[in-house]
Amino acid sequence: MGLLVLVGLVVLWAVVSVPVYFAWKLVKGDRATFGGAMGATLGGVVVYCVVYLVVAFALGAV
């Protein structure tokens, strides 16, 4: 069950990265890579989570 969830998350990550790849391809041309698009997608999620946790902690004290 855990492996199936992990594979599903990786597939979902790849599907979500497709628009990022095409946007990057439109802007940068040949320098765009799908791995770079997946990294940008992962980086966006990490930054979102960090900002969410910091704001939730800061506002939770109010």
C-alpha positions as CSV (number, residue, x, y, z in Angstrom):
1,M,0.0,0.0,0.0
2,G,2.8,2.5,0.9
3,L,4.7,1.8,-2.3
4,L,1.5,2.4,-4.3
5,V,1.0,5.7,-2.6
6,L,4.6,6.7,-3.3
7,V,4.3,5.8,-7.0
8,G,1.1,7.7,-7.2
9,L,2.7,10.8,-5.7
10,V,5.6,10.7,-8.1
11,V,3.2,10.3,-11.1
12,L,1.2,13.2,-9.8
13,W,4.4,15.3,-9.3
14,A,5.4,14.5,-12.9
15,V,1.9,15.5,-14.2
16,V,1.9,18.7,-12.3
17,S,5.4,19.5,-13.6
18,V,4.3,19.3,-17.3
19,P,2.9,22.9,-17.5
20,V,6.0,24.2,-15.7
21,Y,8.2,22.5,-18.3
22,F,6.3,23.9,-21.2
23,A,6.3,27.4,-19.7
24,W,10.0,27.1,-19.1
25,K,10.5,25.8,-22.7
26,L,8.6,28.9,-24.0
27,V,10.8,31.3,-22.0
28,K,14.3,29.6,-22.1
29,G,14.0,27.4,-25.3
30,D,16.6,24.6,-25.4
31,R,17.8,25.1,-21.9
32,A,14.6,23.7,-20.3
33,T,14.7,20.2,-18.9
34,F,11.9,18.2,-17.4
35,G,14.1,17.4,-14.3
36,G,14.5,21.1,-13.8
37,A,10.8,21.6,-14.0
38,M,10.2,18.9,-11.4
39,G,12.8,20.6,-9.2
40,A,11.0,23.9,-9.6
41,T,7.7,22.3,-8.7
42,L,9.2,20.7,-5.6
43,G,10.9,23.9,-4.6
44,G,7.6,25.8,-4.9
45,V,5.9,23.2,-2.6
46,V,8.7,23.4,0.0
47,V,8.7,27.2,0.0
48,Y,4.9,27.2,0.3
49,C,5.0,24.8,3.3
50,V,7.7,26.8,5.1
51,V,5.9,30.1,4.6
52,Y,2.6,28.5,5.8
53,L,4.2,27.0,8.9
54,V,5.9,30.3,9.8
55,V,2.7,32.3,9.3
56,A,0.6,29.8,11.2
57,F,3.1,29.8,14.1
58,A,3.3,33.6,14.1
59,L,-0.5,34.1,14.0
60,G,-1.2,31.3,16.4
61,A,0.5,33.4,19.1
62,V,-1.9,36.3,18.7
